[in-house]
Amino acid sequence: MTIITIASSKGGPGKTTLAELIVGTLVADSVNVAALDADPTGGLSRWASRLYEGPAFTCHHEADEARLAHLIHRVAQEAEVVVVDTAGFGNRAATVAMTAADAVLIPMVPGEGDVTEAARTIELVAGVASAARRHIPSRVVLNRVRPSTALSRHAAAEAGSLPRLDAALSDLVAYGEMGFSGRMPTGKAGTEVAVLMDELRNLGWLPRPAINTSSVKTPDVKTEGVSRSEQDRVRGLVLAHPTARSDDAVRWSF
């Protein structure tokens, strides 16, 4: 079980969009994920209930800090991953969500004020981690990046001193359309999301998609006169290469 909180002391950096991307991708990978919308505006919960067109997932809307604390604990017992979207201003519900988190993602758009607020949020995460007497890692995610502009390059340089992901999200129409169509982005945006998710998996923050081996046909293996341990070893080698076609079956002989 992993709790990912998406937070920022500044409004408008793309917290809800980031939550939608992570949740939608995890559900598509058959991960048992639950979303908690702690923003009073309820953007994530509206998207999940009215617009989202992918596989079903549970989304709760709770902005009260006391009820949110209990809800996070309960939902975390049932889901493999819990994603919490918070409000774009300092409030107690966001602090509760950060304290309960295993990791915090902080979206940041290019701009001097945004870098300052991202740094402030990182300090807040460090503070609640100290109070909770445990480590809560945090990472900045650059959002709405336009690599060709001096503003984006300057913001990336200013954020260089902050703990941040290598992956970033460009200023693409596909992300905005997702909020209206309910469909996960494809093309360049889909590639960016895949890179982001892979980095989060490499950090150990998210599980990797399960490999479905039910449709994999194992090659015809001769086992007569072969020890059980050797049979198990051969089967392990076969299952380690699930991309092998059934018509290319290898016949092992001993």
BELGI-V463050 format. One record per backbone hydrogen bond with DSSP energy under -1.0 kcal/mol. CO is the residue of the C=O (numbers start at 1). NH is the residue of the N-H. Records with the same first field share a line. If there is no record, write none. Layout:
CO = NH / NH
This chain:
2 = 82
3 = 102 / 103
4 = 84
5 = 105
6 = 86
14 = 18
15 = 19
16 = 20
17 = 21
18 = 22
19 = 23
20 = 24
21 = 25
22 = 26
23 = 27
24 = 28
25 = 29
26 = 31
27 = 30
31 = 33
32 = 80 / 81
34 = 83
35 = 60
36 = 85
37 = 62
39 = 42
42 = 46
43 = 47
44 = 48
45 = 49
46 = 50
47 = 51 / 52
58 = 35
60 = 37
64 = 68
65 = 69
66 = 70
67 = 71
68 = 72
69 = 73
70 = 74
71 = 75
72 = 76
75 = 78 / 79
80 = 2
81 = 34
82 = 4
83 = 36
84 = 6
85 = 38
91 = 95
92 = 96
93 = 97
94 = 98
95 = 99
96 = 100
103 = 5
104 = 139
105 = 7
106 = 141
108 = 143
111 = 115
112 = 116
113 = 117
114 = 118
115 = 119
116 = 120
117 = 121
118 = 122
119 = 123
120 = 124
121 = 125
122 = 126
123 = 127
124 = 128
125 = 129
126 = 130
127 = 131
128 = 132
129 = 134
137 = 104
139 = 106
140 = 165
141 = 108
142 = 169
145 = 171
146 = 149
149 = 153
150 = 154
151 = 155
152 = 156
153 = 157
154 = 158
155 = 159
157 = 160
159 = 162
163 = 140
169 = 145
170 = 172
173 = 177
174 = 178
177 = 180 / 181
178 = 182
182 = 53
186 = 190
187 = 191
188 = 192
189 = 193
190 = 194
191 = 195
192 = 196
193 = 197
194 = 198
195 = 199
196 = 200
197 = 201
198 = 202
199 = 203
200 = 205
201 = 204
213 = 216
223 = 226
227 = 231
228 = 232
229 = 233
230 = 234
231 = 235
232 = 236
233 = 237
234 = 238
235 = 239
236 = 240
238 = 241
241 = 244
245 = 248
246 = 249
252 = 222
